Amino acid sequence: MTGIPAGDIARVGVVGCGQMGAGIAEVCARSGLDVKVAETTGEALEIGRTRLFNSLTKAAERGKVSAEELAETQARLSFTTDLGEFADRDLVIEAVVENEQVKTEIFQVLDQVVTRPDAILASNTSSIPLVKLAVATSRPDQVIGIHFFNPAPVQKLVELIPALTTSEGTLSRAQLFAEKALGKHAIRAQDRSGFVVNALLIPYLLSAIRMFESGIASREDIDNGMELGCAHPMGPLKLADLIGLDTVASVAFSMYDEYKEPLYAAPPLLQRMVDAGRLGRKSNSGFYTYG
Ligand SMILES: NC(=O)c1ccc[n+]([C@@H]2O[C@H](COP(=O)([O-])OP(=O)(O)OC[C@H]3O[C@@H](n4cnc5c(N)ncnc54)[C@H](O)[C@@H]3O)[C@@H](O)[C@H]2O)c1
């Protein structure tokens, strides 16, 4: 990774250490930034830390990180269950569950605890309007969407989503951070549910689930169809399992709420699987089962 300092951003906070939070924290730490990660409980924090360190170890085994870089990267990471420890952060990236109320409460707390006057408060949300998170704070000009892709250490893209209230200065500092500090390719999108990538991807995933639900083809044939027929690296049902079926359902819900278009409506099977706790890879069971 690049390790070029992001102008004035040296200390990053990441809220949530699930698959995205852990990946974002890894990208930032591997780029030379000081990273503090917060989770709800000690147990969730331990699971998140293990996830992050396992991913770093794998990167070292693949030769992407030297033994020295591995030790330095680990030393740049710290973990907490207390958001009060985010006082000195230059940038905080929220990456908790795709739930507007949970995210809003976190932005209210961050607004209270982060003391640097020009700190950026960012969300990794896939679909929740950024303006709603921005107006929950006293600094709506400093709130922006910085949307990473899964797995964050591998995927090159970041979407930047300014809210109606976001200042040009916040947008350009976020762009500098994404491109120069992290070496990502940044694209900009308006604050409309789904932005660019999910606005295109989610209807496709929902169509594949509807196809499976209606019995038109087996899950393997649907996935093989897109992998072998369209050269996609992963078929849609495998990809939905990777994203997390709860996240797919929540994003579909937000997009349907925004546009009221049937193509964004979650098929009943998706909701039943979420209700059954079959969330995809993260629960070892989704359209496929995992070891
Ligand atoms: N999964 C994807 O492919 C993907 C891709 C891009 C963006 N996103 C977005 O990233 C966000 C996180 O998704 P994920 O896939 O990592 O979910 P996840 O379920 O893997 O992780 C969510 C984490 O948030 C933690 N959390 C919940 N409430 C919290 C709180 N109050 N404080 C601290 N931590 C809290 C949970 O303990 C959990 O570890 C969502 O907004 C999602 O839309 C997901």
The ligand as an SDF file (V2000), in Angstrom:
LIG
                    3D

 44 48  0  0  0  0  0  0  0  0999 V2000
  -20.6990   -6.1980    3.5770 N   0  0  0  0  0  0  0  0  0  0  0  0
  -20.3550   -5.4900    2.5170 C   0  0  0  0  0  0  0  0  0  0  0  0
  -20.0330   -6.0530    1.4640 O   0  0  0  0  0  0  0  0  0  0  0  0
  -20.3460   -3.9950    2.5930 C   0  0  0  0  0  0  0  0  0  0  0  0
  -19.6960   -3.2680    1.5790 C   0  0  0  0  0  0  0  0  0  0  0  0
  -19.6480   -1.8700    1.6700 C   0  0  0  0  0  0  0  0  0  0  0  0
  -20.2660   -1.2220    2.7270 C   0  0  0  0  0  0  0  0  0  0  0  0
  -20.9010   -1.9620    3.6820 N   0  0  0  0  0  0  0  0  0  0  0  0
  -21.5060   -1.2210    4.8140 C   0  0  0  0  0  0  0  0  0  0  0  0
  -20.6070   -1.3000    5.9080 O   0  0  0  0  0  0  0  0  0  0  0  0
  -21.3540   -1.3000    7.1400 C   0  0  0  0  0  0  0  0  0  0  0  0
  -20.9490   -2.5200    7.9680 C   0  0  0  0  0  0  0  0  0  0  0  0
  -21.2140   -3.6950    7.2040 O   0  0  0  0  0  0  0  0  0  0  0  0
  -20.4670   -5.0660    7.5680 P   0  0  0  0  0  0  0  0  0  0  0  0
  -20.6480   -5.9470    6.3860 O   0  0  0  0  0  0  0  0  0  0  0  0
  -19.1170   -4.8060    8.1040 O   0  0  0  0  0  0  0  0  0  0  0  0
  -21.3930   -5.5990    8.7660 O   0  0  0  0  0  0  0  0  0  0  0  0
  -21.0000   -6.6400    9.9140 P   0  0  0  0  0  0  0  0  0  0  0  0
  -22.2960   -7.2020   10.3880 O   0  0  0  0  0  0  0  0  0  0  0  0
  -19.9440   -7.5610    9.4390 O   0  0  0  0  0  0  0  0  0  0  0  0
  -20.3530   -5.7290   11.0550 O   0  0  0  0  0  0  0  0  0  0  0  0
  -21.0550   -4.7360   11.7390 C   0  0  0  0  0  0  0  0  0  0  0  0
  -20.3130   -4.5190   13.0570 C   0  0  0  0  0  0  0  0  0  0  0  0
  -20.8160   -3.3540   13.6970 O   0  0  0  0  0  0  0  0  0  0  0  0
  -20.7350   -3.5850   15.0850 C   0  0  0  0  0  0  0  0  0  0  0  0
  -21.5750   -2.6210   15.7840 N   0  0  0  0  0  0  0  0  0  0  0  0
  -22.9210   -2.5660   15.8330 C   0  0  0  0  0  0  0  0  0  0  0  0
  -23.3130   -1.5080   16.5820 N   0  0  0  0  0  0  0  0  0  0  0  0
  -22.1730   -0.8890   17.0040 C   0  0  0  0  0  0  0  0  0  0  0  0
  -21.9060    0.2390   17.8210 C   0  0  0  0  0  0  0  0  0  0  0  0
  -22.9220    0.9520   18.3520 N   0  0  0  0  0  0  0  0  0  0  0  0
  -20.6100    0.5930   18.0610 N   0  0  0  0  0  0  0  0  0  0  0  0
  -19.5880   -0.1320   17.5390 C   0  0  0  0  0  0  0  0  0  0  0  0
  -19.7920   -1.2290   16.7540 N   0  0  0  0  0  0  0  0  0  0  0  0
  -21.0700   -1.5870   16.4980 C   0  0  0  0  0  0  0  0  0  0  0  0
  -21.1840   -5.0320   15.2500 C   0  0  0  0  0  0  0  0  0  0  0  0
  -20.7800   -5.5650   16.4970 O   0  0  0  0  0  0  0  0  0  0  0  0
  -20.4800   -5.6830   14.0450 C   0  0  0  0  0  0  0  0  0  0  0  0
  -19.1960   -6.1840   14.4040 O   0  0  0  0  0  0  0  0  0  0  0  0
  -22.8220   -1.2310    6.7480 C   0  0  0  0  0  0  0  0  0  0  0  0
  -23.2300    0.1040    6.7670 O   0  0  0  0  0  0  0  0  0  0  0  0
  -22.8200   -1.7820    5.3170 C   0  0  0  0  0  0  0  0  0  0  0  0
  -23.8950   -1.3020    4.5570 O   0  0  0  0  0  0  0  0  0  0  0  0
  -20.9460   -3.3120    3.6460 C   0  0  0  0  0  0  0  0  0  0  0  0
  1  2  1  0
  2  3  2  0
  2  4  1  0
  4  5  1  0
  4 44  2  0
  5  6  2  0
  6  7  1  0
  7  8  2  0
  8  9  1  0
  8 44  1  0
  9 10  1  0
  9 42  1  0
 10 11  1  0
 11 12  1  0
 11 40  1  0
 12 13  1  0
 13 14  1  0
 14 15  2  0
 14 16  1  0
 14 17  1  0
 17 18  1  0
 18 19  2  0
 18 20  1  0
 18 21  1  0
 21 22  1  0
 22 23  1  0
 23 24  1  0
 23 38  1  0
 24 25  1  0
 25 26  1  0
 25 36  1  0
 26 27  1  0
 26 35  1  0
 27 28  2  0
 28 29  1  0
 29 30  1  0
 29 35  2  0
 30 31  1  0
 30 32  2  0
 32 33  1  0
 33 34  2  0
 34 35  1  0
 36 37  1  0
 36 38  1  0
 38 39  1  0
 40 41  1  0
 40 42  1  0
 42 43  1  0
M  CHG  2   8   1  16  -1
M  END
$$$$
